[in-house]
Amino acid sequence: MDDTPEGTTPEARLLKLAKTGDLDAFEQLVALNERRVFALALRLTGSMEDAKDATQEAFIRLHRKIGQIDSGRGVGPWLYAVTLNACRDIGRVRQRSRLVPMENWASLAAADPTGDPEGLYADMEREEHLRTVLRLLPEKERAALLLREMEGLATEEVARLLGSSVSTVRSQICTARLKLRKLLRGKL
């Protein structure tokens, strides 16, 4: 019989257990959030290696600070903020490379059931161009746009994560969209 209060999510139960030092619960929390954190990091950094490093750093920070997380809010919002900060830290340290790592080619080729190398290459070029264009946006605009549009967070939550007002976030998102349109016009 489940003796947890009604309305308590599985993530909330795992967080409570992880706070007591239960490593299995912590590993399950990581498994529940790993894909979202990695996807956000990849969109923010534009680099597989940097996204892997940012994801790892986010979960290291989660382990270290798990006792400070508000159980009522859950792990998700906290992880978004930490991932954003980890990406910023990595961005300050690393020099960006425009080369597509070879492992990306192999995984993309394996995922293409049509066997159309020209189409695959065109898709890769479009994706790389989009990443490049996203990197041209100022950090706050890029983060606001990605958190709102790609992660589906409410504008109020994005504002809280970025430490901005709701109106500032709305303005950043609008400005980022306009800049993206101009940069992508005729390129995709």
C-alpha positions as CSV (number, residue, x, y, z in Angstrom):
1,M,0.0,0.0,0.0
2,D,1.3,3.4,-1.0
3,D,1.5,5.6,2.1
4,T,2.4,8.8,0.3
5,P,-0.1,11.7,0.4
6,E,-2.5,12.0,-2.4
7,G,-1.3,14.5,-5.1
8,T,2.3,13.8,-4.4
9,T,4.1,13.1,-7.7
10,P,6.7,10.3,-8.2
11,E,9.3,13.0,-8.6
12,A,8.4,14.6,-5.3
13,R,8.7,11.2,-3.6
14,L,12.1,10.6,-5.2
15,L,13.3,14.1,-4.2
16,K,12.2,13.4,-0.6
17,L,14.1,10.1,-0.6
18,A,17.2,11.5,-2.3
19,K,17.4,14.3,0.3
20,T,17.8,11.5,2.9
21,G,20.8,10.1,1.0
22,D,19.0,7.4,-1.0
23,L,21.3,7.0,-4.0
24,D,18.7,4.9,-5.9
25,A,16.2,7.7,-5.6
26,F,18.8,10.2,-6.8
27,E,19.7,8.0,-9.8
28,Q,16.0,7.8,-10.7
29,L,15.7,11.6,-10.5
30,V,18.6,11.9,-12.9
31,A,17.0,9.4,-15.2
32,L,13.7,11.3,-15.2
33,N,15.4,14.6,-16.0
34,E,18.5,13.7,-18.0
35,R,17.0,14.1,-21.5
36,R,15.4,17.4,-20.9
37,V,18.5,18.8,-19.3
38,F,20.7,17.6,-22.1
39,A,18.3,18.9,-24.8
40,L,18.3,22.4,-23.1
41,A,22.1,22.4,-22.8
42,L,22.5,21.4,-26.4
43,R,20.3,24.2,-27.6
44,L,22.0,26.7,-25.4
45,T,25.6,25.7,-26.2
46,G,25.2,24.4,-29.8
47,S,27.8,21.8,-29.1
48,M,27.4,18.1,-28.2
49,E,30.5,18.0,-26.0
50,D,29.6,21.2,-24.2
51,A,26.1,20.0,-23.7
52,K,27.4,16.7,-22.2
53,D,29.7,18.7,-19.9
54,A,26.9,21.1,-18.8
55,T,24.5,18.2,-18.2
56,Q,27.1,16.4,-16.1
57,E,27.8,19.6,-14.2
58,A,24.1,20.2,-13.6
59,F,23.7,16.8,-12.0
60,I,26.8,17.2,-9.9
61,R,25.4,20.4,-8.6
62,L,22.1,18.7,-8.0
63,H,23.8,16.0,-5.9
64,R,25.7,18.6,-3.9
65,K,22.7,20.9,-3.3
66,I,19.8,18.5,-3.1
67,G,19.0,19.5,0.4
68,Q,18.4,23.1,-0.6
69,I,15.8,22.3,-3.3
70,D,12.2,23.4,-2.4
71,S,10.3,20.1,-2.4
72,G,7.1,22.0,-3.3
73,R,8.5,23.3,-6.5
74,G,10.3,20.1,-7.6
75,V,13.6,19.5,-9.3
76,G,12.7,20.8,-12.8
77,P,12.8,24.5,-12.3
78,W,16.0,24.3,-10.2
79,L,17.6,22.1,-12.9
80,Y,16.7,24.6,-15.6
81,A,18.4,27.4,-13.7
82,V,21.5,25.3,-12.9
83,T,21.8,24.1,-16.5
84,L,21.6,27.6,-17.7
85,N,24.4,28.6,-15.4
86,A,26.5,25.6,-16.3
87,C,26.2,26.5,-20.0
88,R,27.2,30.1,-19.2
89,D,30.2,28.9,-17.3
90,I,31.3,26.5,-20.1
91,G,30.7,29.2,-22.7
92,R,33.1,31.5,-20.9
93,V,35.8,28.9,-20.9
94,R,35.6,27.1,-24.2
95,Q,36.5,28.3,-27.7
96,R,33.7,27.3,-30.1
97,S,34.4,24.9,-33.0
98,R,32.3,25.0,-36.3
99,L,33.2,21.4,-37.1
100,V,30.5,18.7,-36.8
101,P,32.0,15.9,-34.7
102,M,32.4,12.6,-36.7
103,E,30.2,10.7,-34.2
104,N,27.3,12.9,-35.2
105,W,27.7,11.9,-38.8
106,A,27.5,8.2,-37.9
107,S,24.5,8.5,-35.7
108,L,22.6,10.7,-38.2
109,A,23.4,8.3,-41.1
110,A,22.1,5.3,-39.0
111,A,18.9,7.2,-38.2
112,D,18.2,8.0,-41.9
113,P,16.0,5.1,-43.2
114,T,15.8,6.7,-46.7
115,G,19.5,6.3,-47.4
116,D,19.4,9.8,-48.9
117,P,22.8,11.3,-48.2
118,E,22.0,14.6,-49.9
119,G,18.9,15.1,-47.8
120,L,20.8,14.1,-44.7
121,Y,23.5,16.6,-45.5
122,A,21.0,19.3,-46.2
123,D,19.3,18.6,-42.8
124,M,22.6,18.7,-41.0
125,E,23.5,22.0,-42.7
126,R,20.1,23.5,-41.7
127,E,20.5,22.3,-38.1
128,E,24.1,23.7,-38.0
129,H,23.0,27.0,-39.5
130,L,20.2,27.3,-36.9
131,R,22.7,26.6,-34.1
132,T,25.1,29.1,-35.5
133,V,22.3,31.7,-35.7
134,L,21.2,31.0,-32.2
135,R,24.7,31.6,-31.0
136,L,24.6,35.0,-32.5
137,L,21.8,36.1,-30.3
138,P,22.7,37.7,-27.0
139,E,22.8,35.2,-24.1
140,K,19.6,36.4,-22.3
141,E,17.6,36.5,-25.5
142,R,18.7,33.1,-26.6
143,A,18.0,31.6,-23.1
144,A,14.5,33.3,-22.9
145,L,13.5,32.1,-26.4
146,L,14.7,28.5,-25.8
147,L,13.2,28.2,-22.3
148,R,9.9,29.5,-23.5
149,E,9.6,28.0,-27.0
150,M,11.6,24.8,-26.8
151,E,11.1,23.8,-23.1
152,G,7.5,25.1,-23.0
153,L,8.0,27.0,-19.7
154,A,5.5,29.8,-18.9
155,T,6.8,33.3,-19.3
156,E,6.6,33.9,-15.6
157,E,8.8,30.8,-14.9
158,V,11.4,32.0,-17.5
159,A,11.4,35.4,-15.9
160,R,12.1,33.8,-12.5
161,L,14.9,31.6,-13.9
162,L,16.6,34.4,-15.6
163,G,16.1,36.9,-12.8
164,S,14.1,39.3,-15.0
165,S,10.7,40.8,-15.1
166,V,7.9,39.2,-17.2
167,S,7.8,42.2,-19.5
168,T,11.6,42.0,-20.0
169,V,11.3,38.3,-20.9
170,R,8.5,39.0,-23.3
171,S,10.6,41.7,-24.9
172,Q,13.6,39.5,-25.2
173,I,11.6,36.7,-26.8
174,C,10.0,39.1,-29.3
175,T,13.4,40.6,-30.1
176,A,15.0,37.2,-30.5
177,R,12.3,36.0,-32.9
178,L,12.7,39.1,-35.0
179,K,16.5,38.7,-35.1
180,L,16.1,35.0,-36.0
181,R,13.7,35.8,-38.8
182,K,16.2,38.3,-40.3
183,L,19.2,36.0,-39.9
184,L,17.4,32.9,-41.3
185,R,15.6,34.7,-44.2
186,G,16.8,33.0,-47.4
187,K,19.0,30.6,-45.5
188,L,16.6,27.7,-44.8
